[in-house]
Amino acid sequence: MSDTGHRSRSAAMRLLGRILDRGQMLDEALVDEQEGGGRMAKLAPRDRAFARLLTVTVLRRLGQIDDAIDRCLDKPLNRAAKPARNALRLAGAQTMFLGTPAHAVVDGAVRLMGSRQRHLSGLVNAVSRRLTREAGAILATQDEVRLNCPAWLWRSWTAAYGEETTEEMVAGMLLEPPLDLTFKAKPEDWTETLQGEILATGSLRREGGGIIQALPGFTEGAWWVQDTAATLPVALMGQVEGREVLELCAAPGGKTAQLAALGARVTAIDSAPKRMALLHDNLERLGLQAETMVADVLKWRPAKPFDFILLDAPCSATGTIRRHPDIWHLRTAKDVAAAADLQDKMLQAAIKMLAPGGILVFCTCSLQPEEGEARIEALLASGAPVSRLPVKAAELFGLDMLITLQGDVRTLPHYEGGMDGFYACRLLRGD
């Protein structure tokens, strides 16, 4: 095995330790490893991408991988053997899902042990060899949907959507997602260059991986990465060209860019300085403008009310598990309850910033009804001076299957060839 391959596996090992052992989110772990002088920072872009692929594959298929490891062990690994467990997880990911040759899988796992737990190198050698021999037979007997979905999410989703839909949702989450791009203008001009297709939403979808920064149009600022479902809340706002639009919880800026590209005069608010810096970087690359401010939505007040407000509220983000499989393992029902409480407060704050006759679009990237439909029902029951403004299929590119009986928008991971799970509701303030 090459030294570069070992360095990629070693970087993935560190990422798994941060995420699964210390509870750090994947994106935060990647930033810390890349900007903090960690192993990722020392890798070439292609090797860095391989390290990320290894990590994401383990996180996405952890239930199956751990089940396979346990079947290949004569007795359970104790909790002190976390490095050995993570080395075997990487071996499992490669042999079960990435098609890595057996010799590279075994050698890579043993080399990862190094001085960490040298006394377990023999065990890692034996178990990784057995994994390479028995992976096919084990995969044939596994229920991938139930093994990879945490029990609390399975209960929540089957209660909300039914078992059949939940199975389709989870199956969609286990697939490598395509790359969706939003263009400032004329995405059809880029289909051949980027080898993509135009979706009903106007997004350009490109199958396969690759280094984002190396794709045509990135340096020129022609497009930005944005899941097709994430583009829908802006579509609900209607004609915004030349209008003042307030975006709350705006970072990292995909919807900010959408609004600015449509000609809106955007005021973007977010409480996280680092995320707001990313928003600035994105707008600068794209050549788009917005007024930005780092502020707490619950405390900040505008000089005058806005006619259009977009509230992209903090949530558990369970709708983005396809792209962020760490959420499988790090989110809990308590996180959902805490987010729901914050969303209630943010909705009330947003209404105070909304002019009479103004439109408020509330959205979350969560599949949990507690962070979507239930928040709107609670808001309307509270006597707040807003009413639901139902969405029509013509406003949603003819995608009527995304519109609920109440006239809101609910996307699911298996819809339209795959999209993030989003909820959005449009509200109208009374005079």
ZASEMAR-800006 format. One record per residue: residue number from 1; x, y, z of N, C-alpha, C in turn; residue in three letters. Coordinates in steps of 0.05 Angstrom, whole numbers. Each point is the difference from the previous one (the first is absolute). Last residue first. Example, Ala and Ser with C-alpha at 12.3 -4.5 7.8 and 13.67 -1.06 7.14 Angstrom:
BEGIN
nr:nx:ny:nz:cax:cay:caz:cx:cy:cz:rest
2:257:-45:142:16:24:1:-15:22:14:SER
1:6:-115:-1:-18:24:0:18:24:0:ALA
end
This chain:
BEGIN
nr:nx:ny:nz:cax:cay:caz:cx:cy:cz:rest
431:-1067:854:159:3:29:1:-3:11:28:ASP
430:37:-102:-17:-24:16:-4:5:30:2:GLY
429:70:-79:-33:-8:16:23:-25:17:-7:ARG
428:36:-98:-39:-7:27:-7:-8:15:25:LEU
427:63:-94:-30:-19:13:18:-5:29:-9:LEU
426:41:-105:-32:-1:28:-7:-23:13:17:ARG
425:70:-91:9:-27:10:2:1:30:-6:CYS
424:64:-99:-7:-3:29:-3:-29:7:1:ALA
423:80:-86:15:-27:9:4:0:30:-4:TYR
422:66:-90:-33:-5:28:8:-29:4:7:PHE
421:83:-77:-27:-26:2:13:-3:29:10:GLY
420:62:-28:-87:0:2:29:-29:2:10:ASP
419:17:-54:-90:3:28:9:0:0:30:MET
418:-12:-71:-93:16:6:24:1:29:6:GLY
417:-52:-42:-70:27:-10:-4:19:6:23:GLY
416:-93:25:4:12:13:-23:29:-9:-4:GLU
415:-34:-27:95:-15:14:-21:18:9:-23:TYR
414:24:-43:87:-2:-17:-24:-16:13:-22:HIS
413:17:43:87:25:-7:-12:-2:-17:-26:PRO
412:-76:72:29:10:-24:13:24:-10:-17:LEU
411:-65:97:19:16:-17:-18:11:-23:16:THR
410:-82:78:7:14:-21:15:15:-17:-20:ARG
409:-62:99:12:19:-16:-17:14:-20:18:VAL
408:-104:48:8:28:4:6:17:-17:-19:ASP
407:-98:2:8:11:19:-18:29:8:6:GLY
406:-62:-68:40:-3:27:11:11:21:-18:GLN
405:8:-92:-21:-29:6:0:-5:28:10:LEU
404:97:-14:-40:-16:-14:19:-30:8:-3:THR
403:84:-4:-74:-18:18:14:-19:-16:18:ILE
402:65:-36:-63:15:13:22:-18:17:17:LEU
401:-27:-44:-81:3:-20:21:15:11:24:MET
400:-15:51:-82:-22:0:19:3:-21:22:ASP
399:59:52:-73:6:-22:18:-21:-2:22:LEU
398:11:69:-72:-17:-23:-6:4:-24:18:GLY
397:44:85:11:10:-13:-24:-16:-25:-7:PHE
396:-23:63:71:20:-20:7:8:-17:-23:LEU
395:-68:66:-3:22:15:13:23:-18:6:GLU
394:-80:-35:-35:13:16:-21:23:16:12:ALA
393:-56:-53:57:18:-16:-16:15:17:-21:ALA
392:-34:48:90:-12:-13:-23:21:-14:-16:LYS
391:-12:33:109:17:-1:-24:-16:-15:-22:VAL
390:-40:59:90:7:-26:-13:15:2:-26:PRO
389:-5:59:90:-5:6:-28:8:-24:-16:LEU
388:-29:21:109:14:-16:-20:-8:9:-28:ARG
387:0:69:83:-16:-22:-10:16:-15:-21:SER
386:14:76:91:7:-11:-26:-19:-23:-8:VAL
385:17:54:88:-15:14:-22:9:-8:-28:PRO
384:-5:-61:96:18:18:-14:-14:12:-25:ALA
383:-33:-67:67:-13:26:-6:18:20:-13:GLY
382:14:-96:25:8:20:21:-14:27:-4:SER
381:-6:-77:-60:-17:-3:23:6:21:22:ALA
380:54:-5:-78:-27:9:-7:-19:-2:23:LEU
379:88:-33:13:0:29:-5:-28:10:-6:LEU
378:13:-92:9:2:13:26:-1:30:-3:ALA
377:3:-51:-78:-26:-4:14:0:14:27:GLU
376:80:-1:-47:-19:18:-13:-27:-3:13:ILE
375:68:-57:29:7:27:7:-20:20:-11:ARG
374:-5:-93:-23:-10:6:27:6:28:9:ALA
373:32:-31:-85:-29:3:1:-10:7:27:GLU
372:97:-6:1:-12:10:-25:-30:5:4:GLY
371:61:-44:62:16:23:-9:-11:13:-25:GLU
370:-38:-78:39:2:18:23:15:25:-7:GLU
369:-8:-73:-62:-23:18:1:1:20:23:PRO
368:86:-45:-48:-15:-3:24:-24:20:-1:GLN
367:73:-8:-64:-22:-18:-6:-18:-3:24:LEU
366:67:86:-31:-5:-22:18:-23:-17:-10:SER
365:44:91:-23:10:-24:-15:-2:-25:18:CYS
364:-61:96:-3:20:-15:14:8:-24:-18:THR
363:-59:104:-4:9:-26:-10:20:-12:19:CYS
362:-76:88:-22:14:-15:21:8:-27:-12:PHE
361:-33:103:-37:4:-29:-7:17:-12:22:VAL
360:-66:92:-12:21:-14:15:1:-29:-9:LEU
359:-43:103:-36:2:-29:-2:24:-10:16:ILE
358:-71:93:7:26:-12:-8:-1:-30:1:GLY
357:-68:66:27:-2:-8:-28:25:-13:-10:GLY
356:17:59:82:-27:-9:-7:-2:-6:-30:PRO
355:98:-9:40:-20:21:-5:-28:-12:-5:ALA
354:84:-42:59:-15:-3:-25:-21:22:-2:LEU
353:59:-23:76:16:14:-20:-15:2:-27:MET
352:-35:-48:75:2:28:9:16:17:-20:LYS
351:-8:-94:-13:-25:13:-5:1:30:8:ILE
350:74:-56:20:-2:7:-29:-26:15:-6:ALA
349:13:-35:87:18:23:-5:-2:9:-29:ALA
348:-46:-78:25:-13:23:13:17:25:-5:GLN
347:36:-80:-30:-24:6:-16:-14:25:12:LEU
346:73:-36:47:9:14:-24:-24:7:-18:MET
345:-15:-51:78:9:27:7:8:16:-24:LYS
344:-23:-91:-12:-24:15:9:8:29:6:ASP
343:70:-59:-20:-15:7:-24:-25:16:8:GLN
342:52:-38:69:13:23:-12:-15:10:-25:LEU
341:-30:-79:41:-4:23:18:12:25:-11:ASP
340:16:-80:-46:-28:8:-3:-7:24:18:ALA
339:85:-41:6:-2:15:-24:-29:11:-4:ALA
338:18:-58:72:13:26:5:-3:18:-25:ALA
337:-32:-89:-6:-17:16:19:12:28:4:ALA
336:50:-62:-51:-24:8:-15:-18:18:18:VAL
335:76:-40:38:8:22:-18:-24:10:-15:ASP
334:-12:-74:55:3:24:16:8:24:-17:LYS
333:-4:-88:-37:-26:12:3:1:26:17:ALA
332:90:-23:-50:-18:-15:18:-27:14:0:THR
331:103:-6:-61:-25:13:8:-17:-19:17:ARG
330:84:-29:-38:4:22:19:-25:14:9:LEU
329:10:-74:-67:13:-9:25:2:22:22:HIS
328:-38:11:-92:-10:-26:10:8:-4:29:TRP
327:37:72:-48:-25:6:14:-13:-25:10:ILE
326:77:0:-57:7:2:29:-25:5:16:ASP
325:1:-1:-97:-8:-24:14:8:-1:30:PRO
324:-17:70:-81:13:3:26:-7:-25:17:HIS
323:-33:8:-88:25:15:-4:16:2:26:ARG
322:-84:-46:-2:14:-10:-24:28:13:-2:ARG
321:-61:31:67:17:-23:7:14:-12:-24:ILE
320:-64:78:15:26:2:-15:18:-24:6:THR
319:-86:19:43:-5:-2:-29:24:0:-17:GLY
318:0:12:96:-3:-28:-8:-7:-3:-29:THR
317:21:80:62:11:-5:-27:-2:-30:-8:ALA
316:-29:56:81:16:-24:3:14:-8:-27:SER
315:-23:104:14:-15:-25:4:19:-23:3:CYS
314:-15:118:-17:17:-22:9:-17:-24:7:PRO
313:-39:69:-73:5:-3:29:19:-23:7:ALA
312:-27:73:-75:11:-27:-4:10:-10:27:ASP
311:-66:81:-40:12:-11:25:8:-29:-5:LEU
310:-26:96:-59:5:-29:-1:14:-9:25:LEU
309:-65:89:-37:19:-12:19:2:-30:-5:ILE
308:-44:101:-42:8:-28:-6:20:-9:21:PHE
307:-36:87:5:-22:-12:-14:5:-30:-6:ASP
306:41:61:86:4:-9:-28:-25:-12:-11:PHE
305:21:81:80:-8:-27:-6:5:-7:-30:PRO
304:64:69:54:-27:0:-10:-8:-28:-7:LYS
303:81:15:43:-9:28:3:-29:2:-10:ALA
302:33:-95:40:6:18:-23:-11:28:5:PRO
301:36:-75:74:-24:12:-11:7:19:-23:ARG
300:43:-88:69:3:21:-21:-27:10:-9:TRP
299:10:-74:63:5:27:12:1:22:-21:LYS
298:-12:-94:-20:-19:5:21:3:27:13:LEU
297:59:-33:-69:-27:5:-11:-20:7:22:VAL
296:106:19:2:-19:-20:11:-28:7:-9:ASP
295:93:26:-56:-18:8:22:-17:-23:8:ALA
294:73:41:-79:1:-21:21:-16:9:23:VAL
293:-9:29:-107:3:8:27:1:-25:18:MET
292:-3:44:-112:2:-22:19:5:11:28:THR
291:-36:23:-108:7:12:25:0:-22:21:GLU
290:21:-19:-105:-21:1:21:11:15:24:ALA
289:27:-34:-112:1:18:23:-23:-4:18:GLN
288:66:-55:-81:-26:8:9:3:17:26:LEU
287:66:-54:-55:-4:27:-9:-28:10:6:GLY
286:46:-86:22:-22:1:-19:-5:28:-11:LEU
285:67:-17:67:6:-17:-23:-21:3:-22:ARG
284:-16:44:81:22:13:-14:8:-16:-25:GLU
283:-65:-35:59:-11:22:-15:22:14:-17:LEU
282:26:-70:59:-17:-10:-22:-10:23:-17:ASN
281:48:22:78:18:-12:-20:-16:-10:-24:ASP
280:-48:33:74:14:21:-14:18:-11:-22:HIS
279:-42:-62:56:-20:13:-17:13:23:-16:LEU
278:52:-42:65:-4:-17:-23:-20:11:-20:LEU
277:12:44:82:24:4:-17:-2:-17:-25:ALA
276:-66:-12:64:-4:25:-15:24:7:-17:MET
275:6:-73:58:-19:-6:-22:-6:24:-17:ARG
274:53:12:77:14:-16:-19:-17:-7:-24:LYS
273:-39:50:73:20:15:-16:14:-17:-21:PRO
272:-101:-11:42:26:-14:0:20:15:-17:ALA
271:-95:22:10:13:5:26:28:-12:1:SER
270:-62:45:-84:7:-25:12:16:5:26:ASP
269:-59:52:-90:7:0:29:7:-29:8:ILE
268:-15:68:-93:4:-27:10:11:1:28:ALA
267:-55:60:-81:14:4:26:1:-28:13:THR
266:-16:35:-108:0:-19:22:14:11:24:VAL
265:-51:24:-96:18:14:18:-1:-14:27:ARG
264:-21:-45:-101:-10:10:26:22:16:14:ALA
263:4:-51:-86:-2:29:0:-11:12:25:GLY
262:25:-93:-26:-27:7:-10:-4:30:0:LEU
261:79:-38:36:0:-5:-29:-27:7:-13:ALA
260:8:5:94:16:21:-12:0:-3:-31:ALA
259:-42:-67:51:-15:25:2:15:23:-14:LEU
258:44:-84:7:-24:-2:-17:-15:27:-1:GLN
257:73:-8:59:8:3:-28:-23:-2:-19:ALA
256:-18:-15:91:9:28:-4:8:5:-29:THR
255:-18:-87:27:-24:14:-6:5:30:-3:LYS
254:74:-54:23:-12:-10:-25:-25:16:-8:GLY
253:62:10:82:-6:19:-21:-11:-10:-27:GLY
252:26:-38:95:23:9:-15:-6:15:-26:PRO
251:-51:33:71:25:-14:-8:-6:-30:-3:ALA
250:-68:64:30:5:0:-29:24:-18:-7:ALA
249:-69:30:75:16:-25:1:10:-6:-28:CYS
248:-69:67:-16:8:-6:27:13:-27:1:LEU
247:-25:83:-75:5:-29:3:12:-5:28:GLU
246:-60:80:-59:16:-7:24:3:-30:2:LEU
245:-20:75:-84:-6:-27:12:19:-4:24:VAL
244:-40:79:-77:17:-4:24:-9:-26:13:GLU
243:-9:23:-109:-13:1:26:20:-5:23:ARG
242:16:-6:-98:-2:28:9:-13:3:28:GLY
241:-20:-91:-42:18:19:-13:-5:28:9:GLU
240:-49:-83:24:16:15:20:19:20:-13:VAL
239:-92:-70:-14:16:20:-14:15:18:20:GLN
238:-29:-93:39:-11:14:-22:19:20:-13:GLY
237:6:-67:76:-1:28:6:-12:17:-23:MET
236:21:-97:2:-26:7:12:-3:30:5:LEU
235:81:-39:-33:-20:0:-21:-28:8:11:ALA
234:74:-13:58:2:25:-14:-22:2:-21:VAL
233:8:-82:47:-10:22:16:1:27:-13:PRO
232:38:-80:-44:-29:4:-1:-10:23:17:LEU
231:92:-39:-12:-7:23:-17:-29:7:3:THR
230:41:-77:42:6:25:14:-6:25:-16:ALA
229:-9:-89:-36:-21:6:19:5:26:15:ALA
228:66:-33:-60:-23:10:-14:-23:7:19:THR
227:102:7:32:-19:-21:-6:-25:12:-13:ASP
226:95:45:-9:-24:3:16:-19:-23:-8:GLN
225:101:54:-25:-11:-26:7:-24:4:18:VAL
224:31:72:-77:7:-9:27:-14:-26:6:TRP
223:34:67:-92:-19:-17:15:10:-4:28:TRP
222:47:54:-65:-24:-4:-15:-22:-14:17:ALA
221:97:35:13:-23:7:17:-26:-3:-15:GLY
220:95:-20:-26:-14:22:-12:-24:9:16:GLU
219:50:-76:27:17:24:2:-14:24:-11:THR
218:-45:-82:-10:4:7:28:15:26:3:PHE
217:-19:-45:-85:-19:19:9:3:8:29:GLY
216:36:-95:-34:-4:24:-16:-22:18:11:PRO
215:55:-63:67:-20:-2:-20:-3:25:-16:LEU
214:58:-18:78:12:-5:-26:-21:-1:-23:ALA
213:-20:11:95:14:24:-9:13:-4:-28:GLN
212:-46:-73:44:-18:22:-7:15:23:-12:ILE
211:28:-102:-8:8:22:18:-16:24:-9:ILE
210:-36:-103:-13:18:20:-11:5:22:20:GLY
209:-78:-84:-24:15:17:18:17:20:-15:GLY
208:-98:-47:-32:29:-5:3:13:21:17:GLY
207:-86:26:-57:6:-25:14:30:-3:2:GLU
206:-65:90:-9:23:-14:-11:6:-25:16:ARG
205:-81:82:-21:8:-24:16:23:-14:-15:ARG
204:-50:103:6:14:-19:-17:11:-22:18:LEU
203:-91:66:14:26:-9:8:13:-17:-22:SER
202:-90:33:-3:20:17:-12:28:-6:9:GLY
201:-85:-47:20:4:24:17:19:20:-13:THR
200:-18:-86:-39:-24:17:-2:3:26:16:ALA
199:91:-44:-33:-24:-10:14:-23:20:-3:LEU
198:91:-23:-63:-15:21:13:-25:-13:13:ILE
197:100:-47:-18:-27:4:-10:-15:21:16:GLU
196:112:-25:-25:-22:-1:18:-27:2:-14:GLY
195:102:10:-21:-11:-27:-3:-23:-3:20:GLN
194:55:80:-20:0:-13:27:-12:-28:0:LEU
193:6:51:-81:26:4:12:1:-15:27:THR
192:-82:1:-47:20:-16:-14:27:2:14:GLU
191:-72:53:33:-6:-28:3:21:-18:-13:THR
190:-10:101:8:22:-15:13:-5:-30:0:TRP
189:-61:70:-32:25:4:-15:23:-17:10:ASP
188:-87:4:42:0:-17:-24:25:4:-16:GLU
187:-21:53:78:13:-25:5:2:-18:-24:PRO
186:-22:104:17:3:-18:-23:15:-26:7:LYS
185:11:72:75:-16:3:-24:6:-23:-19:ALA
184:31:1:90:-9:28:-1:-18:4:-24:LYS
183:7:-98:43:14:19:-17:-11:28:2:PHE
182:9:-100:59:-17:22:-7:16:21:-15:THR
181:11:-113:19:11:27:-2:-22:20:-7:LEU
180:20:-108:42:-19:19:-11:12:28:1:ASP
179:33:-109:4:8:28:5:-19:18:-15:LEU
178:-20:-103:42:11:14:-23:8:29:9:PRO
177:1:-83:71:-17:19:-13:13:13:-24:PRO
176:7:-101:44:17:24:-3:-16:21:-15:GLU
175:-53:-72:60:13:4:-26:18:25:0:LEU
174:-59:-28:72:24:-17:-1:15:2:-27:LEU
173:-84:44:20:21:12:16:26:-16:-2:MET
172:-81:-32:-40:11:23:-15:24:13:15:GLY
171:-47:-70:43:14:-11:-23:13:23:-17:ALA
170:-57:25:69:25:-9:11:17:-12:-23:VAL
169:-88:27:-22:17:23:9:27:-9:8:MET
168:-64:-66:-20:10:14:-24:18:23:6:GLU
167:-42:-44:72:20:-18:-13:11:12:-25:GLU
166:-70:46:42:25:1:16:21:-17:-12:THR
165:-86:-5:-36:13:25:-8:27:3:15:THR
164:-53:-73:24:8:-3:-28:16:25:-9:GLU
163:-41:-2:87:24:-17:-2:10:-1:-29:GLU
162:-51:88:39:-6:-28:-5:25:-16:-6:GLY
161:-7:96:27:-2:-5:-29:-9:-29:-7:TYR
160:10:38:92:-7:23:-16:-7:-8:-29:ALA
159:29:-65:65:-24:13:11:-9:22:-18:ALA
158:80:-42:-21:-22:-18:-6:-26:11:11:THR
157:79:48:19:-7:1:-28:-23:-19:-7:TRP
156:36:1:89:-11:27:-7:-10:0:-29:SER
155:44:-78:32:-26:4:13:-13:26:-9:ARG
154:87:-16:-30:-19:-19:-13:-27:4:12:TRP
153:69:48:39:-8:11:-25:-20:-18:-15:LEU
152:39:-31:80:-18:23:6:-10:14:-25:TRP
151:62:-74:-6:-26:-8:8:-19:24:5:ALA
150:82:4:-72:-3:-1:30:-29:-5:7:PRO
149:44:-33:-93:-17:21:11:-3:-2:30:CYS
148:49:-63:-55:13:26:-2:-16:22:12:ASN
147:-30:-93:-5:26:1:14:12:28:1:LEU
146:-82:-18:-47:-4:-1:29:27:2:14:ARG
145:1:-1:-95:-17:22:9:-1:0:31:VAL
144:45:-70:-47:15:25:0:-16:23:11:GLU
143:2:-106:15:-21:19:-6:12:28:2:ASP
142:54:-98:-22:-6:24:17:-24:15:-10:GLN
141:46:-80:-38:-19:-7:21:-8:25:17:THR
140:63:1:-74:-24:-13:-11:-21:-5:22:ALA
139:88:35:21:-18:20:-13:-26:-12:-9:LEU
138:67:-58:33:-12:15:21:-20:21:-11:ILE
137:52:-52:-60:-21:-16:14:-14:15:21:ALA
136:72:43:-44:-22:-5:-18:-23:-16:13:GLY
135:82:16:49:-17:24:-4:-24:-5:-17:ALA
134:77:-60:31:-29:-5:5:-18:24:-5:GLU
133:99:-1:-13:-10:-26:-10:-30:-3:2:ARG
132:45:77:34:4:-1:-29:-11:-26:-12:THR
131:-1:10:94:-18:19:-13:2:-2:-30:LEU
130:62:-46:52:-25:-14:-1:-22:17:-13:ARG
129:84:38:13:2:-21:-19:-26:-15:-3:ARG
128:7:65:67:-2:13:-26:3:-21:-23:SER
127:11:-30:89:-28:8:-5:-3:13:-27:VAL
126:87:-25:29:-17:-24:-3:-28:8:-8:ALA
125:62:69:20:8:-15:-24:-19:-23:-5:ASN
124:-10:49:79:-9:15:-23:7:-14:-26:VAL
123:32:-39:79:-29:-2:-2:-11:15:-24:LEU
122:91:9:19:-6:-27:-9:-30:-5:-3:GLY
121:31:82:36:5:-2:-28:-6:-28:-12:SER
120:-4:37:94:-24:-9:-14:4:-3:-31:LEU
119:68:32:62:-7:-27:10:-25:-11:-14:HIS
118:32:89:-14:15:-20:-15:-7:-28:8:ARG
117:-41:96:6:-7:-25:15:14:-23:-14:GLN
116:27:89:-24:-24:5:16:-6:-24:19:ARG
115:71:13:-70:7:-2:29:-24:4:18:SER
114:-19:-32:-97:25:13:7:7:-5:29:GLY
113:-83:-14:-59:4:-5:29:25:13:10:MET
112:-24:-2:-93:-13:21:16:4:-3:30:LEU
111:31:-65:-64:17:23:2:-12:23:17:ARG
110:-52:-78:-19:22:-6:19:18:24:3:VAL
109:-70:7:-63:-11:-2:27:23:-5:21:ALA
108:21:0:-93:-7:27:9:-10:0:29:GLY
107:19:-82:-44:25:15:6:-6:27:11:ASP
106:-74:-51:-29:13:-12:23:25:16:8:VAL
105:-46:27:-78:-17:3:24:14:-10:25:VAL
104:41:-12:-84:2:28:9:-17:4:25:ALA
103:-3:-84:-41:26:4:12:3:28:10:HIS
102:-80:-25:-47:2:-11:27:27:6:13:ALA
101:-44:68:-72:12:-27:0:6:-10:28:PRO
100:-81:69:-19:29:1:4:11:-28:0:THR
99:-95:38:-10:14:-17:-19:30:0:2:GLY
98:-76:44:52:17:16:-18:17:-17:-19:LEU
97:-63:-32:71:-14:20:-16:17:15:-20:PHE
96:27:-75:63:-28:-4:-4:-13:19:-21:MET
95:94:4:27:-5:-26:-12:-30:-5:-6:THR
94:30:83:40:14:-5:-25:-7:-26:-13:GLN
93:-36:24:85:-10:18:-20:13:-6:-27:ALA
92:31:-47:76:-26:-9:-9:-12:18:-22:GLY
91:82:24:40:3:-24:-16:-26:-10:-11:ALA
90:-2:72:60:11:8:-26:5:-24:-19:LEU
89:-27:-19:87:-22:14:-14:9:10:-28:ARG
88:64:-37:59:-17:-21:-12:-24:12:-15:LEU
87:55:59:49:16:-12:-22:-16:-21:-15:ALA
86:-39:36:77:-1:19:-22:17:-9:-24:ASN
85:1:-52:80:-27:0:-12:-1:19:-24:ARG
84:78:0:50:-2:-25:-15:-27:-2:-13:ALA
83:15:74:57:16:2:-25:-2:-26:-17:PRO
82:-45:0:86:-12:17:-21:17:3:-25:LYS
81:2:-55:89:12:-7:-26:-12:17:-23:ALA
80:-28:0:94:27:12:-2:13:-5:-27:ALA
79:-85:-37:25:-2:28:-6:27:13:-3:ARG
78:-9:-105:-22:-7:17:23:1:29:-9:ASN
77:-25:-86:-63:22:19:7:-9:16:23:LEU
76:-40:-101:-18:-3:29:-4:25:15:7:PRO
75:9:-101:-36:-12:13:24:-1:30:-4:LYS
74:23:-53:-72:-6:-23:18:-12:9:26:ASP
73:-9:51:-98:15:-1:25:-7:-24:16:LEU
72:-41:28:-84:27:-11:-5:17:-1:25:CYS
71:-90:36:-2:-2:-28:-9:28:-13:-4:ARG
70:-6:92:22:-8:-17:23:-3:-29:-8:ASP
69:18:63:-68:23:-3:18:-7:-19:23:ILE
68:-70:24:-58:19:-18:-13:25:-5:18:ALA
67:-63:63:29:-12:-27:1:19:-20:-13:ASP
66:23:90:-5:4:-10:28:-12:-28:2:ASP
65:-13:43:-82:29:-5:4:4:-12:28:ILE
64:-87:29:-24:8:-25:-14:29:-7:5:GLN
63:-32:81:37:-15:-23:11:8:-26:-13:GLY
62:37:82:-32:11:-9:25:-14:-24:11:LEU
61:-3:58:-85:-5:-29:1:9:-12:27:ARG
60:10:95:-21:-25:-7:-13:-8:-29:4:ARG
59:84:32:34:-23:13:14:-27:-8:-12:LEU
58:80:-30:-42:-3:-12:26:-24:11:14:VAL
57:22:40:-80:-10:-27:-5:-4:-15:27:THR
56:40:86:1:-28:1:-6:-12:-27:-4:VAL
55:93:6:11:-14:8:25:-30:0:-5:THR
54:56:-17:-74:2:-22:20:-17:7:24:LEU
53:9:67:-64:-17:-22:-10:0:-23:20:LEU
52:58:72:17:-28:7:5:-19:-22:-9:ARG
51:91:-10:-20:-4:-2:29:-29:7:8:ALA
50:25:11:-90:-2:-28:7:-4:-4:30:PHE
49:15:87:-32:-27:-10:-9:-3:-29:7:ALA
48:83:38:14:-19:11:20:-28:-10:-7:ARG
47:68:-19:-60:2:-18:23:-19:10:23:ASP
46:5:52:-78:-12:-26:-7:2:-19:24:ARG
45:40:87:9:-30:1:-3:-12:-27:-6:PRO
44:91:-2:54:-7:12:-26:-30:-1:-3:ALA
43:42:2:99:-7:-17:-22:-4:16:-26:LEU
42:17:31:93:24:-8:-14:-5:-17:-25:LYS
41:-69:32:61:13:23:-12:25:-7:-16:ALA
40:-50:-65:50:-13:7:-24:14:24:-14:MET
39:28:-31:86:9:-17:-22:-13:8:-26:ARG
38:4:79:70:-4:-29:3:9:-15:-25:GLY
37:-5:99:23:26:-14:-3:-2:-30:4:GLY
36:-74:65:0:15:-1:25:26:-15:-1:GLY
35:-66:11:-71:10:26:6:17:0:26:GLU
34:-39:-81:-34:11:13:-23:13:27:7:GLN
33:-46:-54:65:22:-16:-10:15:15:-23:GLU
32:-78:39:39:22:-1:20:24:-15:-11:ASP
31:-78:3:-54:13:27:2:23:-1:20:VAL
30:-51:-78:-8:15:5:-25:14:27:1:LEU
29:-58:-22:71:24:-17:1:17:5:-25:ALA
28:-84:41:3:18:13:19:26:-16:2:GLU
27:-68:-36:-53:10:25:-12:20:14:18:ASP
26:-44:-79:33:19:-5:-22:12:26:-11:LEU
25:-31:-3:103:-13:-2:-26:21:-2:-22:MET
24:16:-37:101:3:24:-16:-14:-4:-27:GLN
23:13:-62:80:-25:13:-6:2:26:-16:GLY
22:66:-72:33:-2:26:14:-25:16:-6:ARG
21:19:-88:-38:9:-2:28:-3:25:16:ASP
20:-26:-6:-93:-13:-22:14:8:-3:29:LEU
19:39:71:-56:-30:-1:-3:-12:-20:18:ILE
18:96:12:-3:-13:26:8:-31:-3:0:ARG
17:50:-73:-31:4:4:29:-13:25:10:GLY
16:1:-17:-92:-18:-18:14:2:2:30:LEU
15:62:48:-53:-27:11:-2:-21:-17:14:LEU
14:89:-31:-5:-2:22:18:-28:13:-1:ARG
13:18:-69:-61:0:-11:27:-3:23:21:MET
12:13:23:-90:-27:-10:4:-3:-11:28:ALA
11:86:25:-27:-17:24:4:-29:-8:5:ALA
10:59:-69:-21:7:11:27:-17:25:6:SER
9:-5:-39:-86:-14:-17:20:5:11:28:ARG
8:45:43:-69:-28:5:-3:-16:-17:21:SER
7:92:-13:-6:-5:26:12:-30:7:-2:ARG
6:31:-80:-41:1:-2:29:-7:27:13:HIS
5:8:-2:-93:-24:-15:9:-1:-2:30:GLY
4:76:38:-37:-22:19:-2:-26:-14:8:THR
3:79:-51:-4:0:18:23:-23:19:-1:ASP
2:-12:-95:-49:17:25:-2:-2:16:25:SER
1:-8:-110:-7:-17:24:0:17:25:0:MET
end
